[in-house]
Amino acid sequence: MVDSELLNEIQLKLSDGSATTGDCLKLFEIYKQISSESAELREEFDDMAMLDMDFLGQILISNENKKFWLKFKDGKVDYGEGDSDNPTLSFTTNMDIFTGILFGTIEISEAHEAGDVSFDGGSEALMDLQAITFVLNDFLQSI
């Protein structure tokens, strides 16, 4: 069951841009819950040909010495703290930029061009991360 209190908190932060650096794991948790339970979201992933995506991102937060991983496979999200095995994308940035990317206030490509993001892995994997977060955030704002 999706935690409705957490969902309401995240929806508010997505709509008004008030996300803080502490909200990233909350957003990941909502991603996980909603991707496991929503047939409507699964249909949206299918419409966008995303059900075949297999993404594992290792996120390194340089200014806080934190590591997260985000996995997207078969239309479902999983996440955790620490290292991941064989990521398709290793992504390094600071927590403010990462929060902005997750909550949709910063474009990944613009952050990369500005030197605020570095990554190992194909640029396609970087765009996969942006597509996944965009579709999920858009869906969260519509429910």
Backbone as a ProteinNet text record, in pm:
[ID]
protein_1_A
[PRIMARY]
MVDSELLNEIQLKLSDGSATTGDCLKLFEIYKQISSESAELREEFDDMAMLDMDFLGQILISNENKKFWLKFKDGKVDYGEGDSDNPTLSFTTNMDIFTGILFGTIEISEAHEAGDVSFDGGSEALMDLQAITFVLNDFLQSI
[TERTIARY]
83.9	0	88.7	54.7	129.5	101	205.2	195.5	136.3	7.6	-60.7	-5.9	37.2	94.3	225.6	309.7	436	410.3	313.2	277.5	232.6	147.5	100.7	216.9	309.5	425.8	510.2	534.6	616.8	545.5	415.8	341	349.6	340.8	351.2	489.8	592.8	729.8	756	696.1	710.3	639.9	524.4	447.4	500.8	557.1	601.3	753	825.8	971.4	1039.9	974.9	1029.9	1113.8	1153.4	1230.1	1362.7	1399.8	1530.1	1614.1	1740.5	1830.4	1787.9	1716.4	1669.6	1552	1498.2	1378.7	1408.2	1533.3	1566.5	1523.6	1555.5	1516.8	1365.4	1297.8	1151.2	1094.3	1151.2	1105.2	1132.1	1251.4	1282	1180	1142	1045.5	909.9	865.7	739.7	751.9	865.5	888	869.6	930.5	924.6	780.8	713.2	576	482.4	485.1	390.8	420.5	548.9	582.9	544.6	534.3	495	344.2	269	125.6	33.8	83.9	-5.1	-7.3	-122	-139.8	-139.9	-191	-194.5	-52.5	36	174.9	240.9	212.5	269	225.8	100.3	51.4	126.9	155.3	229.5	371.5	435.7	568.9	562.2	457.1	440.4	421.4	338.1	315.1	443.8	534	659.8	773.2	739.4	837.5	948.5	910.2	1008.2	1011.2	920	915.8	1036.4	1104	1222.9	1351	1339.4	1458.3	1513.9	1645	1714.7	1823.3	1795.5	1883.2	1925.1	2053.9	2105.4	2204	2165.7	2250.2	2314.4	2442.2	2516.1	2532.5	2480.2	2486.4	2582.8	2682.1	2781.4	2760.4	2733.6	2712.1	2843.9	2912.9	3051	3066.5	2973.1	2989	2942	2881.9	2834.3	2888.8	2973.9	3031.8	2923.2	2815	2704.3	2695.9	2644.5	2620.8	2479.4	2413	2280.5	2284.5	2191.9	2172.2	2023.8	1992.8	1855.3	1844.5	1750.4	1731.9	1592.8	1587.6	1460.4	1462.3	1374.2	1365.9	1222.3	1175.7	1038.2	934.2	965.3	870.5	865.4	958	958.4	1088.6	1077	1190.5	1231.2	1361.3	1416.8	1532	1572.8	1678.7	1744.9	1855.1	1921.6	2039.3	2098.8	2218.7	2339	2452.1	2574.3	2606.8	2687.5	2735.7	2640.9	2644.2	2570.1	2670.9	2629.8	2715.6	2687.4	2790.5	2782.4	2675.9	2683.3	2583.7	2598.6	2487.7	2490.4	2532.4	2522.5	2559.6	2616.7	2733.1	2787.6	2782.7	2721.1	2682.5	2733.5	2808.8	2863.6	2818.9	2770.3	2729.5	2719.4	2680.4	2656.4	2507.3	2473.8	2337.2	2235.4	2269.3	2173.4	2139.5	2240.3	2216.5	2136.1	2173.2	2100.9	1954.3	1929	1790.3	1714.8	1777	1714.1	1683.8	1775.5	1753.7	1637.7	1638.4	1531.8	1394.8	1388.4	1259.9	1224	1305.4	1270.9	1295.4	1372.4	1400	1531	1610.3	1736.3	1740.7	1773.9	1790.6	1929.1	1935	2062.9	2161.7	2116.4	2208.1	2265.8	2183.8	2231.6	2331.5	2305	2396.9	2530.1	2524.1	2647.2	2727	2658.7	2726	2788.5	2726.2	2777.6	2891.1	2918.3	3023.9	2979.9	2849.5	2797.1	2774	2785.6	2761.2	2870.6	2921	3009	2952.5	2981.8	2927.2	3017	3006.5	3067.6	2954.3	2955.6	2847.3	2803.5	2726.6	2683.2	2590.1	2590.1	2498.5	2353.3	2331.1	2196	2149.6	2238.3	2203.5	2170.4	2241.1	2213	2073.2	2039.6	1906	1798.1	1833.7	1739.1	1701.7	1801.9	1774.3	1678.3	1703.1	1614.1	1472.8	1463	1331.6	1254	1322.3	1258	1203.8	1287.1	1242.3	1132.9	1143.6	1041.5	905.6	901.5	773.4	713.6	796.7	746.1	695.7	771.3	730.2	602.8	595.2	475.4	353.7	372	262.8	221.7	318.7	289	210.6	239.4	167.8	26.2	0.4	-131.6	-229.1	-182	-274.8	-327.5
-118.2	0	124.9	216.7	341.5	423.5	473	556.6	690.8	712.2	832	960.6	956.1	1075.1	1114.8	1015.6	1041.3	1086.3	1023.9	1062.9	1208.4	1249	1388.4	1485.3	1448.3	1533.2	1549.7	1439.6	1442.6	1518.3	1496.3	1568.4	1719.1	1763.2	1905.5	1958	1883.4	1926.3	1927.7	1834.5	1834.2	1954.5	1990.7	2099.1	2237.2	2252.7	2387.2	2404.8	2298.8	2310.2	2325.9	2281.9	2302.4	2184.8	2094.5	1977.1	2018.2	1945	1964.5	1840.4	1850.1	1737.2	1612.2	1626.6	1510.6	1439.6	1493.2	1435.6	1329.7	1310.6	1218.5	1075.5	1026	888.3	874.3	980.3	977.9	962.3	1037	1026.7	887.1	832.6	695.9	596.8	614.9	523	531.9	652.1	666.9	604.6	625.5	560.3	409.2	353.1	207.6	162.3	230.4	190.8	203.7	317	342.5	253.6	226.6	142.9	-2.8	-43.2	-180.5	-198.8	-89	-101.6	-42.6	44	116.1	54.2	-1.2	-54.2	60.3	176.1	292.6	339.1	339.9	377.2	273.5	146.9	40.3	58.6	97	123.7	241	342.3	457.5	415.7	334.9	283.4	201.4	122.3	40.5	129.6	233	326.2	394.6	416.9	485.5	387.2	259.6	153.6	148.7	165.7	166.3	35.4	-56.9	-180	-269.7	-250.2	-329.4	-265.8	-147.2	-80.1	-156.4	-164.2	-226.4	-128.1	-50.1	58.7	36.2	51.4	51.4	166.1	265.5	382.6	388.7	416.4	441.6	592.4	650	793.5	824.6	906.1	946.3	1094.1	1125.1	1263.4	1314.9	1393.9	1432.3	1517.4	1606.8	1696.8	1636.3	1519.2	1455.1	1313.7	1271.3	1137.2	1029.8	1042.1	946.2	875.4	753.6	676.2	619.6	628.9	569.7	486.9	394.4	328.5	330.2	334.3	336.8	236.2	145.7	39.9	52.6	35.4	34.5	-85.9	-179.8	-299.7	-348.1	-385.6	-434.9	-336.4	-206.6	-104.7	-81.4	-141.2	-125.3	-62.2	15.3	86.9	21.8	14.6	-22.9	73.1	84.4	178.7	134.2	196.2	171.4	264.9	257.1	334.3	243.1	300.2	222.5	194.3	89.6	52.9	-42.5	-36.8	-131.6	-210.8	-328.1	-412.3	-386.2	-356.7	-340	-240.7	-115.5	-17.4	15.8	49.6	95.3	241.9	310.7	452	479.6	540.3	595.7	746.1	809.9	949.9	1023.1	1131	1206.5	1351.8	1402.9	1542.6	1579.3	1703.4	1739.1	1720.7	1724.7	1692.6	1793.6	1921.1	2020.5	1995.3	1966.4	1937.8	1809.6	1705.8	1579	1596.4	1670.9	1696	1768.1	1867.6	1940.3	1850.5	1759.9	1666.1	1573.4	1515.8	1422.8	1488.1	1609.5	1676.9	1760.4	1749.5	1807.6	1956.4	2017.3	2159.8	2185.5	2079.3	2089.4	1978.8	2014.2	1915.7	1851.8	1721.1	1650	1700.8	1715.7	1757.1	1896.1	1987.9	2121.5	2118.2	2035.3	2022.3	1963.8	1869.5	1810.2	1912.8	1986.7	2090.5	2198.3	2225.4	2326.2	2272.3	2142.5	2082.1	2042.5	2043.3	2009.2	1860.1	1784.4	1640.3	1574	1463.5	1379.7	1238.3	1161.3	1026.3	933.4	805.5	696.6	608.7	576	501.2	582	522.9	591.2	707.2	804.4	916.9	870.1	755.1	698.5	661.9	607.4	573	698.1	806.7	933.7	983	970.6	1012	916.5	788.2	693.7	739.5	783.2	832.9	951	1042.3	1158	1113.6	1020.5	974.3	906.5	822.2	751	850.2	944.2	1039.3	1131.6	1170.4	1257.1	1187.9	1065.4	993.3	969.6	927.4	902.8	1032.2	1139.5	1265.4	1320.2	1310	1354.2	1274.4	1144.3	1058.5	1095.8	1116.5	1150.9	1281.7	1376.4	1502.9	1492.3	1386.9	1372.2	1289.3	1225.1	1140.9	1213.3
0	0	0	-86.5	-94.8	31.6	93.8	213.2	170.8	197.9	148.3	209.6	333.8	397.2	328.7	303.8	234.6	91	25.4	-111.1	-115.1	-22.9	-18.9	3	91.7	118	-8.5	-77.4	-198.7	-310.9	-326.5	-430	-408.3	-284.2	-253.4	-290.8	-256.8	-286.4	-437.2	-510.6	-655.7	-717.5	-663.2	-723.5	-687.9	-567.6	-529.4	-527.3	-560.4	-567.9	-433.5	-325.6	-191.2	-140.5	-228	-185.4	-123.6	-20.6	43.1	18.7	54.4	29.3	105.3	213.7	289.3	226.2	118.6	57.1	-49.8	-86	-194.9	-165.5	-46.8	-13.8	-0.1	42.5	48.4	-92.5	-186.4	-324.8	-379.9	-351.4	-395	-338.3	-212.6	-150.7	-220.8	-252.8	-325.9	-464.7	-532.7	-661.8	-649.1	-547.6	-527.8	-503.7	-413.5	-379.7	-499.9	-565.8	-674.3	-795.4	-821.6	-937.5	-915.1	-789.7	-758.7	-756.7	-739.3	-714.6	-820.8	-905.4	-996.6	-1136.4	-1172.1	-1307.4	-1409.3	-1369	-1457.1	-1491.3	-1392.4	-1417.6	-1507.2	-1483.5	-1567	-1712.9	-1734.7	-1870.2	-1932.3	-1851.7	-1902.4	-1942.6	-1859.3	-1894.1	-2022.9	-2038.1	-2158.3	-2280.4	-2267.7	-2378.3	-2422.5	-2329.7	-2359.7	-2387.9	-2405	-2434.1	-2329.2	-2202.7	-2094.6	-2015.7	-2042.9	-1964.8	-1990.2	-2103.7	-2133.5	-2080.7	-2022.3	-1969.8	-1850.2	-1845.5	-1732.9	-1691	-1588.1	-1545.2	-1401	-1375.8	-1239.3	-1228	-1151.5	-1135.7	-998.9	-997.6	-873.4	-862.8	-756.4	-738.6	-624.7	-654.1	-554.7	-524.9	-400.3	-358.5	-301.9	-381.4	-352.1	-226.8	-200.1	-85.9	46.2	42.8	166.1	182.6	89.7	95.5	114	36.9	41.1	-92.8	-87.3	-208.8	-204.2	-316.9	-335.2	-462.8	-474	-601.9	-631.5	-758.5	-806.4	-919.7	-906.2	-1006.4	-1067	-1198	-1270.7	-1363.5	-1339.7	-1423	-1424.9	-1543.7	-1560.6	-1507	-1517	-1475	-1324.6	-1250.3	-1104.4	-1058.4	-953.5	-896.5	-764.9	-745	-616.1	-589.6	-467	-431.2	-301.4	-271.7	-144.6	-127.4	-11.6	16.8	2.4	-33.5	-47.2	-191.9	-212.6	-346.1	-417	-549.6	-633.2	-715.6	-759.1	-842.9	-990	-1067.3	-1212.5	-1257.9	-1211.4	-1254.1	-1402.4	-1464.4	-1603.2	-1609.4	-1495.8	-1487.2	-1348.9	-1344.4	-1220	-1235.4	-1141.1	-1152.1	-1028	-1046.3	-933.5	-941.6	-829.3	-819	-672.3	-643.7	-503.6	-472.7	-345	-303.4	-354.8	-361.6	-411.7	-558.7	-638.8	-781.5	-796	-720.5	-728.6	-690.6	-583.7	-542.3	-653.3	-714.6	-824.8	-943.2	-974.8	-1085.4	-1052.9	-933.1	-895.1	-895.3	-844	-831.6	-954.2	-1059.2	-1187.5	-1202.6	-1113.3	-1127.9	-1202.2	-1223.5	-1296.6	-1401.2	-1525.1	-1632.8	-1621.2	-1633.6	-1623.6	-1727.3	-1850.8	-1958.1	-1930.4	-1878.9	-1846.5	-1731.4	-1631.5	-1517.6	-1563.5	-1656.5	-1708.9	-1787.9	-1872.9	-1952.9	-1863.7	-1749.2	-1656.7	-1569.6	-1580.9	-1500.9	-1361	-1334.9	-1202.5	-1185.1	-1294.5	-1294.7	-1376.2	-1324.9	-1406.3	-1402.3	-1506.5	-1509.9	-1588.2	-1553.3	-1628.3	-1676.2	-1802.4	-1865.2	-1985.9	-2069.3	-2190	-2161.2	-2250.4	-2233.8	-2241.6	-2307.4	-2311.4	-2170.5	-2088.4	-1950.8	-1870	-1895.8	-1828.8	-1866.9	-1993.4	-2038.5	-1985.8	-1966.8	-1905.6	-1764.8	-1688.2	-1553.2	-1559.5	-1649.6	-1662.5	-1704.5	-1798.2	-1843.6	-1730.7	-1654.9	-1544.7	-1442.1	-1398.6	-1297.1	-1352	-1479.5	-1538.5	-1541.5	-1591.5	-1601.6	-1463.1	-1369	-1233.6	-1169.3	-1179.6	-1119.2	-1183.3	-1316	-1387.3	-1341.1	-1328.1	-1282	-1138.8	-1051.3	-912.7	-902.6	-989.8	-986.4	-1042.7	-1118.3	-1181.7	-1099.5	-995.2	-915.8	-794.7
[MASK]
+++++++++++++++++++++++++++++++++++++++++++++++++++++++++++++++++++++++++++++++++++++++++++++++++++++++++++++++++++++++++++++++++++++++++++++++

